[in-house]
Amino acid sequence: MHPTLQELLAHGPVVTDGAWGTELQSRGLGLGDFPDLWNLTHPDRVGAVARAYVSAGSQVILTNTFGANRVRLSEQSAANQVAEINTRGVEISLAAAGGRARVFASIGPTGKLLLNGDITEDELRAAFAEQARALAAAHADALVVETMSDLEEAKLAVSAARETGLPVIACMVFDSGKDKDRTMMGNTPEQTAQALTEAGADVIGANCGQGIAGFVSICGRLRAATDRPIWIKANAGLPTMEDGRAHYNATPGEFASHIPALLKAGASFLGGCCGTRPDFIAGVSYRIAKG
């Protein structure tokens, strides 16, 4: 296991952070605004999100770089700013962490489908490699390939991220099938865990897609299919739409009540995804501390 991960896990399960998008929206990010560009235009507000999670007990915080790959940024006429946006994203989170938390940099999907011929494998690999290099050069502690629906895209991202020498976390979204235990492409937790382990991911996980109750079974199935630590970040329940924005109705207490079951199912890294706020993470931290 990579020394960074060994050090973190030596004292038991690790508390990660919660949602970034909804937190940035609460600080003025408009509908249709691209969050990653705020690293350049509103670094103080991005930093405020990161600091709030550190204060809530996060031992690992992510970066505001989820969409900062060349493919996504080209839609914002910002493809020439990949390095700058990713560098600032890491710098902002490192400053907020202040040595109290590790910074794991976020790498999200491109939004293009291999299956449809929207993009080639070479184009995907090049986009992820460019982003990963920028994040590593800015001194991120690890790279998180997250919210992936296509296992092939995830494997390409893991391959590119591994070239940096940093630890790599790889997370899929399970939101399909009658039991919500398949990826969009139909892969099971067992299939994804095996494939991502073979691809060289240091940590395997699931995030987004559904509320926390559904993650207990998924966590156990991932745990049984790999020898790697398991990373879990669930949504704050299912959203309702109001004025074009998603509103999540789970409370911090309801969310945290599932933490013991996730620990029993084998989770090593626990945090939240869409709709979870710093008070959710404080609840997670409390539950983990209780054992």
Backbone as CSV, one residue per row, in Angstrom:
resi,resn,N_x,N_y,N_z,CA_x,CA_y,CA_z,C_x,C_y,C_z
1,MET,0.847,-1.196,0.000,0.000,0.000,0.000,0.882,1.246,0.000
2,HIS,0.439,2.258,-0.714,1.189,3.514,-0.778,1.337,4.107,0.624
3,PRO,2.516,4.651,0.966,2.740,5.202,2.315,1.712,6.243,2.749
4,THR,1.249,7.077,1.824,0.229,8.088,2.165,-1.035,7.428,2.692
5,LEU,-1.453,6.345,2.032,-2.656,5.637,2.450,-2.416,4.873,3.740
6,GLN,-1.242,4.267,3.861,-0.901,3.539,5.083,-0.975,4.445,6.302
7,GLU,-0.406,5.614,6.141,-0.380,6.575,7.245,-1.790,6.992,7.644
8,LEU,-2.640,7.255,6.657,-4.014,7.662,6.928,-4.807,6.555,7.607
9,LEU,-4.656,5.333,7.120,-5.488,4.224,7.584,-4.956,3.567,8.854
10,ALA,-3.765,3.976,9.286,-3.152,3.361,10.476,-4.007,3.563,11.717
11,HIS,-4.802,4.626,11.724,-5.600,4.941,12.913,-7.076,4.628,12.727
12,GLY,-7.390,3.820,11.716,-8.780,3.439,11.506,-9.416,4.143,10.328
13,PRO,-10.750,4.045,10.189,-11.456,4.641,9.051,-11.207,6.142,8.943
14,VAL,-11.198,6.627,7.708,-10.838,8.009,7.413,-12.079,8.796,6.982
15,VAL,-12.230,9.995,7.527,-13.350,10.882,7.175,-12.935,11.744,5.980
16,THR,-13.701,11.666,4.899,-13.441,12.524,3.738,-14.413,13.705,3.779
17,ASP,-14.595,14.392,2.669,-15.443,15.583,2.684,-16.823,15.307,2.104
18,GLY,-17.604,16.371,1.929,-18.943,16.249,1.372,-19.032,16.901,0.007
19,ALA,-20.228,17.323,-0.345,-20.466,17.891,-1.678,-19.761,19.230,-1.850
20,TRP,-19.348,19.493,-3.084,-18.768,20.790,-3.435,-19.753,21.642,-4.232
21,GLY,-20.429,21.024,-5.182,-21.317,21.791,-6.061,-22.393,22.539,-5.302
22,THR,-23.091,21.836,-4.398,-24.166,22.485,-3.657,-23.619,23.551,-2.705
23,GLU,-22.410,23.325,-2.172,-21.794,24.322,-1.296,-21.394,25.575,-2.081
24,LEU,-20.883,25.380,-3.292,-20.540,26.534,-4.123,-21.800,27.295,-4.539
25,GLN,-22.879,26.554,-4.808,-24.147,27.209,-5.151,-24.635,28.072,-3.992
26,SER,-24.446,27.586,-2.782,-24.890,28.363,-1.618,-24.041,29.625,-1.440
27,ARG,-22.891,29.651,-2.119,-22.014,30.821,-2.070,-22.085,31.649,-3.354
28,GLY,-23.110,31.377,-4.179,-23.360,32.237,-5.322,-23.124,31.657,-6.702
29,LEU,-22.673,30.407,-6.789,-22.496,29.789,-8.107,-23.851,29.676,-8.784
30,GLY,-23.969,30.250,-9.963,-25.259,30.285,-10.647,-25.568,29.010,-11.413
31,LEU,-26.846,28.817,-11.721,-27.256,27.699,-12.566,-26.542,27.819,-13.910
32,GLY,-25.895,26.741,-14.342,-25.195,26.773,-15.618,-23.767,27.277,-15.525
33,ASP,-23.384,27.849,-14.372,-21.984,28.261,-14.198,-21.104,27.021,-14.039
34,PHE,-19.876,27.104,-14.534,-18.956,25.965,-14.464,-18.111,26.109,-13.194
35,PRO,-18.291,25.205,-12.214,-17.663,25.397,-10.898,-16.139,25.559,-10.946
36,ASP,-15.478,24.798,-11.799,-14.017,24.778,-11.809,-13.414,26.145,-12.157
37,LEU,-14.153,26.936,-12.943,-13.645,28.257,-13.314,-13.559,29.183,-12.106
38,TRP,-14.296,28.863,-11.061,-14.245,29.664,-9.837,-12.872,29.599,-9.169
39,ASN,-12.066,28.581,-9.487,-10.702,28.539,-8.943,-9.931,29.799,-9.338
40,LEU,-10.284,30.351,-10.498,-9.609,31.550,-10.996,-10.358,32.826,-10.637
41,THR,-11.690,32.768,-10.644,-12.483,33.989,-10.467,-12.932,34.240,-9.029
42,HIS,-13.143,33.155,-8.249,-13.625,33.293,-6.867,-12.882,32.326,-5.936
43,PRO,-11.559,32.394,-5.905,-10.802,31.431,-5.086,-11.134,31.509,-3.603
44,ASP,-11.550,32.690,-3.133,-11.903,32.839,-1.718,-13.123,31.993,-1.367
45,ARG,-14.113,31.954,-2.275,-15.325,31.179,-1.997,-15.058,29.676,-2.113
46,VAL,-14.204,29.292,-3.051,-13.815,27.879,-3.161,-13.077,27.460,-1.892
47,GLY,-12.172,28.309,-1.443,-11.431,28.019,-0.219,-12.324,27.911,0.994
48,ALA,-13.394,28.700,1.016,-14.327,28.660,2.144,-14.996,27.287,2.251
49,VAL,-15.305,26.664,1.109,-15.895,25.320,1.117,-14.893,24.331,1.712
50,ALA,-13.674,24.382,1.235,-12.644,23.456,1.725,-12.415,23.639,3.224
51,ARG,-12.332,24.889,3.674,-12.095,25.150,5.100,-13.246,24.637,5.964
52,ALA,-14.471,24.766,5.442,-15.634,24.300,6.197,-15.558,22.788,6.438
53,TYR,-15.067,22.052,5.456,-14.950,20.599,5.634,-13.821,20.233,6.589
54,VAL,-12.715,20.958,6.517,-11.630,20.696,7.467,-12.130,20.956,8.890
55,SER,-12.854,22.042,9.074,-13.396,22.369,10.394,-14.398,21.324,10.880
56,ALA,-15.104,20.679,9.931,-16.107,19.660,10.277,-15.487,18.313,10.618
57,GLY,-14.180,18.173,10.390,-13.515,16.921,10.741,-12.982,16.109,9.584
58,SER,-13.039,16.647,8.365,-12.501,15.906,7.216,-10.988,15.711,7.365
59,GLN,-10.557,14.465,7.230,-9.117,14.159,7.218,-8.578,14.188,5.791
60,VAL,-9.484,14.104,4.844,-9.174,14.199,3.414,-10.176,15.157,2.789
61,ILE,-9.685,16.162,2.063,-10.580,17.017,1.286,-10.201,16.909,-0.191
62,LEU,-11.180,17.121,-1.043,-10.934,17.062,-2.482,-10.620,18.462,-3.013
63,THR,-10.602,18.588,-4.317,-10.303,19.848,-4.982,-11.449,20.196,-5.924
64,ASN,-11.580,21.457,-6.232,-12.631,21.913,-7.149,-12.136,21.759,-8.595
65,THR,-11.885,20.492,-8.970,-11.327,20.192,-10.302,-12.080,19.059,-11.001
66,PHE,-13.283,18.767,-10.522,-14.046,17.628,-11.043,-14.185,17.653,-12.567
67,GLY,-14.434,18.829,-13.133,-14.638,18.931,-14.585,-13.482,19.569,-15.317
68,ALA,-12.315,19.637,-14.667,-11.210,20.399,-15.246,-10.325,19.575,-16.175
69,ASN,-10.987,18.831,-17.063,-10.255,18.141,-18.139,-10.479,18.907,-19.446
70,ARG,-9.595,18.695,-20.384,-9.625,19.446,-21.648,-10.972,19.317,-22.371
71,VAL,-11.587,18.156,-22.294,-12.841,17.924,-23.021,-13.950,18.802,-22.457
72,ARG,-14.100,18.785,-21.132,-15.139,19.599,-20.504,-14.819,21.093,-20.618
73,LEU,-13.560,21.453,-20.422,-13.185,22.864,-20.448,-13.306,23.471,-21.847
74,SER,-13.177,22.641,-22.878,-13.317,23.158,-24.244,-14.728,23.693,-24.470
75,GLU,-15.710,23.135,-23.765,-17.096,23.604,-23.870,-17.262,24.978,-23.210
76,GLN,-16.279,25.355,-22.385,-16.292,26.661,-21.715,-15.269,27.614,-22.346
77,SER,-14.752,27.225,-23.510,-13.687,27.987,-24.187,-12.478,28.185,-23.269
78,ALA,-12.176,27.141,-22.484,-11.078,27.241,-21.512,-10.106,26.054,-21.609
79,ALA,-10.058,25.420,-22.772,-9.185,24.252,-22.922,-7.711,24.594,-22.734
80,ASN,-7.370,25.851,-22.970,-5.972,26.263,-22.816,-5.622,26.600,-21.367
81,GLN,-6.587,26.411,-20.449,-6.355,26.734,-19.045,-6.379,25.502,-18.142
82,VAL,-6.200,24.335,-18.730,-6.238,23.095,-17.943,-5.241,23.151,-16.788
83,ALA,-3.995,23.459,-17.083,-2.962,23.457,-16.045,-3.257,24.501,-14.981
84,GLU,-3.661,25.692,-15.401,-3.898,26.784,-14.466,-5.055,26.471,-13.512
85,ILE,-6.152,25.964,-14.051,-7.332,25.682,-13.230,-7.060,24.549,-12.241
86,ASN,-6.382,23.505,-12.704,-6.067,22.378,-11.812,-5.042,22.771,-10.757
87,THR,-4.046,23.549,-11.152,-3.037,23.997,-10.192,-3.673,24.827,-9.084
88,ARG,-4.527,25.777,-9.479,-5.183,26.621,-8.477,-6.112,25.800,-7.585
89,GLY,-6.756,24.811,-8.179,-7.637,23.958,-7.374,-6.889,23.275,-6.241
90,VAL,-5.717,22.731,-6.554,-4.908,22.074,-5.523,-4.392,23.102,-4.524
91,GLU,-3.896,24.222,-5.026,-3.356,25.257,-4.127,-4.402,25.740,-3.125
92,ILE,-5.627,25.935,-3.594,-6.707,26.411,-2.717,-6.991,25.399,-1.616
93,SER,-7.086,24.117,-1.988,-7.378,23.088,-0.980,-6.202,22.882,-0.031
94,LEU,-4.979,22.958,-0.545,-3.810,22.823,0.333,-3.768,23.946,1.366
95,ALA,-4.061,25.161,0.918,-4.073,26.301,1.842,-5.162,26.124,2.898
96,ALA,-6.327,25.643,2.482,-7.435,25.429,3.418,-7.116,24.305,4.396
97,ALA,-6.443,23.269,3.909,-6.102,22.122,4.759,-5.117,22.530,5.844
98,GLY,-4.183,23.386,5.509,-3.231,23.886,6.499,-2.515,22.796,7.261
99,GLY,-2.287,21.658,6.616,-1.614,20.554,7.266,-2.508,19.710,8.152
100,ARG,-3.781,20.094,8.272,-4.720,19.337,9.120,-5.436,18.237,8.357
101,ALA,-5.396,18.294,7.032,-6.052,17.282,6.194,-5.201,17.046,4.955
102,ARG,-5.353,15.874,4.356,-4.699,15.580,3.089,-5.576,16.083,1.947
103,VAL,-4.940,16.402,0.832,-5.665,16.886,-0.345,-5.603,15.836,-1.449
104,PHE,-6.751,15.260,-1.747,-6.883,14.282,-2.822,-7.598,14.988,-3.975
105,ALA,-6.968,15.072,-5.120,-7.499,15.873,-6.226,-8.536,15.107,-7.051
106,SER,-9.605,15.801,-7.388,-10.754,15.211,-8.080,-10.578,15.199,-9.595
107,ILE,-10.843,14.024,-10.185,-10.871,13.844,-11.642,-12.212,13.203,-11.996
108,GLY,-13.072,13.958,-12.667,-14.384,13.448,-13.050,-14.425,13.015,-14.501
109,PRO,-15.558,12.507,-14.960,-15.698,12.041,-16.344,-15.712,13.196,-17.341
110,THR,-15.517,12.852,-18.595,-15.499,13.873,-19.652,-16.892,14.239,-20.137
111,GLY,-17.869,13.370,-19.869,-19.214,13.607,-20.390,-19.416,13.090,-21.800
112,LYS,-18.359,12.499,-22.379,-18.448,11.926,-23.727,-18.439,10.400,-23.634
113,LEU,-19.211,9.744,-24.488,-19.332,8.297,-24.420,-18.498,7.600,-25.495
114,LEU,-17.647,6.701,-25.066,-16.893,5.858,-26.003,-17.841,5.045,-26.872
115,LEU,-18.884,4.524,-26.226,-19.832,3.632,-26.899,-20.478,4.291,-28.110
116,ASN,-20.726,5.587,-28.014,-21.380,6.328,-29.100,-20.399,6.863,-30.126
117,GLY,-19.111,6.678,-29.860,-18.110,7.228,-30.755,-17.916,8.723,-30.577
118,ASP,-18.382,9.250,-29.422,-18.233,10.689,-29.143,-16.768,11.068,-28.995
119,ILE,-15.959,10.091,-28.565,-14.561,10.348,-28.239,-13.791,9.030,-28.380
120,THR,-12.500,9.114,-28.618,-11.693,7.890,-28.751,-10.960,7.603,-27.440
121,GLU,-10.479,6.381,-27.308,-9.704,6.021,-26.119,-8.455,6.891,-26.004
122,ASP,-7.801,7.142,-27.126,-6.592,7.968,-27.099,-6.891,9.387,-26.630
123,GLU,-8.027,9.936,-27.078,-8.401,11.289,-26.654,-8.710,11.335,-25.157
124,LEU,-9.388,10.305,-24.676,-9.689,10.232,-23.248,-8.406,10.145,-22.431
125,ARG,-7.544,9.207,-22.826,-6.307,9.013,-22.079,-5.475,10.300,-22.037
126,ALA,-5.397,10.993,-23.171,-4.614,12.229,-23.239,-5.206,13.304,-22.334
127,ALA,-6.537,13.409,-22.311,-7.191,14.414,-21.473,-6.949,14.130,-19.993
128,PHE,-7.093,12.872,-19.600,-6.881,12.516,-18.199,-5.411,12.654,-17.800
129,ALA,-4.510,12.297,-18.701,-3.079,12.402,-18.400,-2.682,13.856,-18.195
130,GLU,-3.205,14.746,-19.035,-2.899,16.168,-18.913,-3.382,16.697,-17.559
131,GLN,-4.605,16.345,-17.186,-5.141,16.809,-15.907,-4.365,16.221,-14.738
132,ALA,-4.094,14.921,-14.794,-3.381,14.252,-13.697,-1.991,14.843,-13.488
133,ARG,-1.299,15.135,-14.564,0.041,15.724,-14.449,-0.009,17.086,-13.763
134,ALA,-1.009,17.892,-14.131,-1.144,19.219,-13.522,-1.441,19.111,-12.031
135,LEU,-2.315,18.185,-11.665,-2.667,18.002,-10.256,-1.479,17.504,-9.449
136,ALA,-0.736,16.588,-10.020,0.441,16.048,-9.337,1.522,17.113,-9.183
137,ALA,1.724,17.903,-10.223,2.745,18.949,-10.181,2.422,20.006,-9.124
138,ALA,1.138,20.160,-8.812,0.713,21.131,-7.795,0.769,20.545,-6.380
139,HIS,1.225,19.299,-6.282,1.485,18.632,-4.993,0.235,18.103,-4.295
140,ALA,-0.732,17.613,-5.076,-1.830,16.855,-4.478,-1.254,15.593,-3.834
141,ASP,-1.922,15.105,-2.781,-1.459,13.905,-2.086,-1.903,12.621,-2.769
142,ALA,-2.986,12.691,-3.536,-3.525,11.521,-4.243,-4.498,12.032,-5.294
143,LEU,-4.937,11.126,-6.169,-5.887,11.464,-7.229,-7.131,10.595,-7.078
144,VAL,-8.307,11.229,-7.187,-9.585,10.519,-7.055,-10.328,10.552,-8.383
145,VAL,-10.378,9.420,-9.047,-11.177,9.256,-10.267,-12.587,8.915,-9.797
146,GLU,-13.519,9.847,-9.958,-14.818,9.673,-9.295,-16.010,9.901,-10.223
147,THR,-17.157,9.390,-9.743,-18.442,9.593,-10.429,-18.400,9.044,-11.851
148,MET,-17.741,7.916,-12.014,-17.613,7.294,-13.327,-18.774,6.318,-13.580
149,SER,-19.385,6.434,-14.752,-20.475,5.538,-15.145,-20.019,4.471,-16.126
150,ASP,-18.935,4.762,-16.846,-18.403,3.856,-17.869,-17.091,3.273,-17.357
151,LEU,-17.081,1.965,-17.146,-15.896,1.304,-16.599,-14.680,1.486,-17.500
152,GLU,-14.888,1.513,-18.805,-13.755,1.686,-19.725,-13.135,3.070,-19.564
153,GLU,-13.972,4.094,-19.411,-13.447,5.440,-19.183,-12.705,5.495,-17.847
154,ALA,-13.270,4.857,-16.832,-12.627,4.837,-15.515,-11.249,4.184,-15.586
155,LYS,-11.145,3.083,-16.312,-9.859,2.380,-16.430,-8.822,3.247,-17.142
156,LEU,-9.238,3.989,-18.153,-8.320,4.897,-18.852,-7.851,6.006,-17.921
157,ALA,-8.777,6.531,-17.114,-8.417,7.588,-16.165,-7.453,7.059,-15.105
158,VAL,-7.700,5.851,-14.618,-6.800,5.236,-13.625,-5.412,5.044,-14.214
159,SER,-5.360,4.555,-15.436,-4.073,4.344,-16.104,-3.295,5.649,-16.222
160,ALA,-3.991,6.717,-16.615,-3.333,8.020,-16.753,-2.889,8.549,-15.391
161,ALA,-3.734,8.393,-14.379,-3.418,8.893,-13.037,-2.239,8.142,-12.431
162,ARG,-2.153,6.867,-12.691,-1.064,6.058,-12.127,0.312,6.522,-12.600
163,GLU,0.354,7.101,-13.785,1.645,7.539,-14.328,2.290,8.631,-13.479
164,THR,1.510,9.279,-12.613,2.060,10.331,-11.750,2.809,9.762,-10.547
165,GLY,2.542,8.500,-10.231,3.137,7.895,-9.040,2.357,8.156,-7.767
166,LEU,1.301,8.954,-7.845,0.464,9.217,-6.673,-0.510,8.067,-6.440
167,PRO,-1.006,7.918,-5.216,-2.074,6.931,-4.988,-3.302,7.299,-5.816
168,VAL,-4.026,6.292,-6.275,-5.197,6.523,-7.129,-6.421,5.837,-6.528
169,ILE,-7.459,6.627,-6.300,-8.759,6.117,-5.859,-9.668,6.084,-7.082
170,ALA,-10.437,5.023,-7.242,-11.318,4.907,-8.413,-12.731,4.560,-7.961
171,CYS,-13.707,5.426,-8.309,-15.078,5.283,-7.836,-16.081,5.267,-8.979
172,MET,-17.003,4.347,-8.898,-18.068,4.230,-9.891,-19.408,4.672,-9.291
173,VAL,-20.348,5.002,-10.178,-21.715,5.335,-9.775,-22.612,4.127,-10.019
174,PHE,-23.283,3.675,-8.966,-24.234,2.573,-9.090,-25.638,3.144,-8.911
175,ASP,-26.328,3.349,-10.036,-27.653,3.979,-9.977,-28.634,3.335,-10.950
176,SER,-28.279,2.157,-11.480,-29.097,1.530,-12.524,-29.493,0.106,-12.133
177,GLY,-30.448,-0.441,-12.890,-30.967,-1.773,-12.574,-32.049,-1.676,-11.515
178,LYS,-32.832,-2.733,-11.376,-33.981,-2.671,-10.465,-33.560,-2.494,-9.010
179,ASP,-32.344,-2.953,-8.674,-31.863,-2.815,-7.302,-30.848,-1.678,-7.147
180,LYS,-30.701,-0.858,-8.191,-29.737,0.256,-8.168,-28.336,-0.224,-7.763
181,ASP,-27.950,-1.380,-8.315,-26.635,-1.945,-7.986,-25.802,-2.190,-9.245
182,ARG,-26.139,-1.470,-10.304,-25.387,-1.548,-11.557,-24.953,-0.160,-11.992
183,THR,-23.871,-0.104,-12.740,-23.510,1.159,-13.369,-24.431,1.404,-14.560
184,MET,-24.346,2.578,-15.127,-25.140,2.902,-16.311,-24.901,1.889,-17.427
185,MET,-23.678,1.349,-17.483,-23.325,0.384,-18.527,-23.647,-1.059,-18.126
186,GLY,-24.206,-1.243,-16.925,-24.654,-2.567,-16.516,-23.669,-3.373,-15.701
187,ASN,-22.551,-2.770,-15.295,-21.557,-3.512,-14.520,-21.948,-3.610,-13.048
188,THR,-21.630,-4.742,-12.440,-21.907,-4.978,-11.021,-20.750,-4.465,-10.166
189,PRO,-20.969,-4.330,-8.856,-19.854,-3.969,-7.972,-18.680,-4.945,-8.091
190,GLU,-18.997,-6.219,-8.214,-17.933,-7.217,-8.322,-17.090,-7.023,-9.589
191,GLN,-17.768,-6.771,-10.704,-17.052,-6.569,-11.973,-16.190,-5.311,-11.924
192,THR,-16.731,-4.246,-11.357,-15.958,-3.003,-11.319,-14.782,-3.119,-10.354
193,ALA,-14.998,-3.754,-9.218,-13.911,-3.907,-8.244,-12.760,-4.709,-8.849
194,GLN,-13.097,-5.783,-9.533,-12.061,-6.620,-10.144,-11.317,-5.851,-11.234
195,ALA,-12.072,-5.172,-12.099,-11.452,-4.464,-13.226,-10.585,-3.300,-12.750
196,LEU,-11.044,-2.553,-11.758,-10.286,-1.402,-11.284,-9.069,-1.826,-10.459
197,THR,-9.184,-2.956,-9.784,-8.024,-3.510,-9.082,-6.962,-3.908,-10.095
198,GLU,-7.387,-4.596,-11.148,-6.451,-5.007,-12.202,-5.848,-3.800,-12.902
199,ALA,-6.616,-2.700,-12.982,-6.118,-1.476,-13.636,-5.087,-0.755,-12.773
200,GLY,-4.995,-1.148,-11.502,-3.968,-0.589,-10.640,-4.437,0.448,-9.640
201,ALA,-5.756,0.588,-9.447,-6.247,1.533,-8.440,-5.828,1.068,-7.051
202,ASP,-5.468,2.023,-6.200,-5.043,1.711,-4.838,-6.214,1.612,-3.875
203,VAL,-7.303,2.290,-4.220,-8.530,2.280,-3.426,-9.687,2.168,-4.408
204,ILE,-10.703,1.367,-4.057,-11.868,1.159,-4.927,-13.092,1.719,-4.218
205,GLY,-14.000,2.342,-4.978,-15.147,2.890,-4.282,-16.365,3.145,-5.124
206,ALA,-17.354,3.760,-4.466,-18.615,4.146,-5.110,-19.003,5.515,-4.575
207,ASN,-19.559,6.332,-5.436,-20.056,7.639,-4.990,-21.236,8.057,-5.851
208,CYS,-22.034,8.994,-5.298,-23.147,9.589,-6.015,-24.228,8.554,-6.357
209,GLY,-25.229,8.974,-7.111,-26.194,8.028,-7.672,-27.408,7.714,-6.830
210,GLN,-27.243,7.670,-5.482,-28.369,7.321,-4.624,-28.044,7.678,-3.177
211,GLY,-29.064,7.526,-2.326,-28.883,7.810,-0.906,-28.038,6.764,-0.215
212,ILE,-27.686,7.045,1.023,-26.684,6.249,1.721,-27.133,4.820,2.046
213,ALA,-28.430,4.588,2.224,-28.901,3.249,2.589,-28.503,2.211,1.540
214,GLY,-28.568,2.599,0.271,-28.236,1.668,-0.809,-26.755,1.341,-0.916
215,PHE,-25.910,2.122,-0.235,-24.474,1.911,-0.333,-23.972,0.786,0.567
216,VAL,-24.768,0.387,1.551,-24.294,-0.642,2.486,-24.032,-1.959,1.759
217,SER,-24.996,-2.375,0.962,-24.842,-3.607,0.186,-23.728,-3.473,-0.853
218,ILE,-23.695,-2.339,-1.545,-22.658,-2.114,-2.565,-21.276,-2.154,-1.931
219,CYS,-21.137,-1.538,-0.761,-19.858,-1.537,-0.056,-19.408,-2.952,0.269
220,GLY,-20.317,-3.757,0.804,-19.977,-5.132,1.144,-19.560,-5.945,-0.068
221,ARG,-20.232,-5.711,-1.192,-19.900,-6.453,-2.417,-18.547,-6.015,-2.986
222,LEU,-18.259,-4.717,-2.917,-16.941,-4.246,-3.342,-15.859,-4.852,-2.449
223,ARG,-16.117,-4.814,-1.150,-15.154,-5.315,-0.164,-14.806,-6.782,-0.432
224,ALA,-15.836,-7.584,-0.788,-15.631,-9.016,-1.011,-14.887,-9.312,-2.307
225,ALA,-14.838,-8.319,-3.212,-14.283,-8.561,-4.552,-12.884,-7.999,-4.748
226,THR,-12.326,-7.334,-3.719,-10.987,-6.750,-3.872,-10.278,-6.730,-2.524
227,ASP,-8.953,-6.674,-2.583,-8.181,-6.534,-1.341,-7.824,-5.074,-1.066
228,ARG,-8.323,-4.162,-1.894,-8.015,-2.732,-1.732,-8.984,-2.090,-0.736
229,PRO,-8.573,-1.011,-0.086,-9.490,-0.276,0.792,-10.692,0.247,0.002
230,ILE,-11.800,0.456,0.699,-13.056,0.869,0.053,-13.418,2.301,0.444
231,TRP,-13.796,3.084,-0.579,-14.129,4.520,-0.465,-15.601,4.681,-0.775
232,ILE,-16.366,5.291,0.133,-17.813,5.438,-0.041,-18.219,6.903,0.184
233,LYS,-18.926,7.480,-0.800,-19.481,8.841,-0.665,-20.884,8.834,-1.263
234,ALA,-21.874,8.781,-0.392,-23.270,8.701,-0.824,-23.903,10.082,-0.902
235,ASN,-24.997,10.161,-1.641,-25.782,11.398,-1.703,-26.658,11.550,-0.460
236,ALA,-27.127,12.763,-0.233,-28.033,13.037,0.891,-29.464,12.697,0.491
237,GLY,-29.693,11.434,0.183,-31.016,10.998,-0.243,-31.270,11.312,-1.711
238,LEU,-32.521,11.215,-2.105,-32.917,11.497,-3.483,-33.406,12.935,-3.586
239,PRO,-33.005,13.641,-4.643,-33.344,15.067,-4.715,-34.756,15.333,-5.232
240,THR,-35.262,16.479,-4.847,-36.448,17.042,-5.500,-35.984,18.314,-6.202
241,MET,-36.626,18.642,-7.307,-36.213,19.814,-8.083,-37.077,21.019,-7.723
242,GLU,-36.430,22.113,-7.376,-37.122,23.371,-7.089,-36.360,24.498,-7.774
243,ASP,-37.071,25.214,-8.660,-36.468,26.337,-9.396,-35.205,25.919,-10.141
244,GLY,-35.235,24.709,-10.687,-34.113,24.235,-11.490,-32.951,23.691,-10.684
245,ARG,-33.046,23.722,-9.371,-31.968,23.207,-8.519,-32.430,21.955,-7.786
246,ALA,-31.485,21.056,-7.557,-31.783,19.840,-6.798,-31.713,20.142,-5.303
247,HIS,-32.747,19.716,-4.572,-32.760,19.860,-3.121,-32.803,18.468,-2.498
248,TYR,-31.905,18.249,-1.547,-31.771,16.927,-0.920,-32.359,16.984,0.480
249,ASN,-33.163,15.967,0.809,-34.000,16.057,2.001,-33.507,15.258,3.202
250,ALA,-32.473,14.448,3.047,-31.961,13.702,4.201,-31.345,14.669,5.202
251,THR,-31.457,14.330,6.474,-30.838,15.149,7.517,-29.454,14.584,7.850
252,PRO,-28.594,15.401,8.461,-27.284,14.889,8.872,-27.396,13.673,9.793
253,GLY,-28.390,13.688,10.680,-28.564,12.563,11.599,-28.962,11.280,10.882
254,GLU,-29.890,11.403,9.942,-30.298,10.225,9.156,-29.104,9.663,8.388
255,PHE,-28.347,10.553,7.778,-27.182,10.136,7.000,-26.182,9.399,7.895
256,ALA,-25.851,10.005,9.013,-24.830,9.424,9.901,-25.283,8.111,10.524
257,SER,-26.590,7.895,10.600,-27.088,6.663,11.229,-26.674,5.415,10.458
258,HIS,-26.310,5.579,9.184,-25.903,4.426,8.366,-24.394,4.160,8.432
259,ILE,-23.645,5.031,9.083,-22.190,4.873,9.123,-21.757,3.573,9.807
260,PRO,-22.351,3.180,10.949,-21.942,1.904,11.543,-22.108,0.708,10.600
261,ALA,-23.205,0.696,9.834,-23.428,-0.413,8.890,-22.393,-0.398,7.770
262,LEU,-22.000,0.799,7.316,-20.977,0.901,6.274,-19.614,0.470,6.798
263,LEU,-19.313,0.820,8.032,-18.052,0.367,8.636,-18.035,-1.156,8.740
264,LYS,-19.153,-1.721,9.165,-19.262,-3.183,9.272,-19.134,-3.845,7.900
265,ALA,-19.619,-3.150,6.857,-19.545,-3.681,5.487,-18.151,-3.527,4.885
266,GLY,-17.265,-2.800,5.568,-15.877,-2.761,5.126,-15.369,-1.449,4.579
267,ALA,-16.108,-0.350,4.792,-15.643,0.943,4.283,-14.445,1.443,5.081
268,SER,-13.461,1.994,4.370,-12.277,2.569,5.005,-12.254,4.091,4.911
269,PHE,-12.853,4.638,3.842,-12.948,6.086,3.642,-14.427,6.436,3.532
270,LEU,-14.889,7.381,4.357,-16.314,7.707,4.374,-16.532,9.207,4.326
271,GLY,-17.410,9.633,3.427,-17.776,11.043,3.302,-19.128,11.132,2.640
272,GLY,-19.371,12.234,1.936,-20.658,12.418,1.286,-20.503,12.988,-0.104
273,CYS,-21.557,12.832,-0.906,-21.579,13.393,-2.253,-22.721,14.400,-2.322
274,CYS,-23.439,14.467,-3.407,-24.405,15.538,-3.661,-25.348,15.778,-2.484
275,GLY,-25.462,17.048,-2.100,-26.391,17.440,-1.053,-25.861,17.340,0.360
276,THR,-24.699,16.716,0.547,-24.140,16.630,1.903,-23.326,17.882,2.193
277,ARG,-23.448,18.368,3.406,-22.826,19.625,3.818,-21.827,19.372,4.955
278,PRO,-21.144,20.400,5.411,-20.218,20.205,6.525,-20.864,19.581,7.764
279,ASP,-22.143,19.900,8.040,-22.766,19.288,9.217,-22.980,17.785,9.033
280,PHE,-23.123,17.323,7.796,-23.181,15.884,7.536,-21.833,15.246,7.882
281,ILE,-20.761,15.903,7.468,-19.424,15.360,7.698,-19.088,15.356,9.187
282,ALA,-19.540,16.373,9.910,-19.362,16.384,11.364,-20.062,15.172,11.987
283,GLY,-21.228,14.822,11.449,-21.942,13.655,11.935,-21.221,12.347,11.631
284,VAL,-20.665,12.270,10.426,-19.886,11.097,10.042,-18.667,10.953,10.969
285,SER,-17.982,12.067,11.193,-16.801,12.061,12.050,-17.143,11.597,13.463
286,TYR,-18.252,12.079,13.968,-18.691,11.694,15.319,-18.973,10.199,15.392
287,ARG,-19.688,9.676,14.394,-20.043,8.252,14.384,-18.791,7.368,14.285
288,ILE,-17.836,7.789,13.465,-16.609,6.998,13.334,-15.821,7.030,14.643
289,ALA,-15.756,8.190,15.266,-15.031,8.320,16.535,-15.658,7.446,17.623
290,LYS,-16.999,7.295,17.581,-17.696,6.452,18.542,-17.374,4.975,18.362
291,GLY,-16.926,4.647,17.102,-16.610,3.239,16.811,-17.821,2.517,16.368
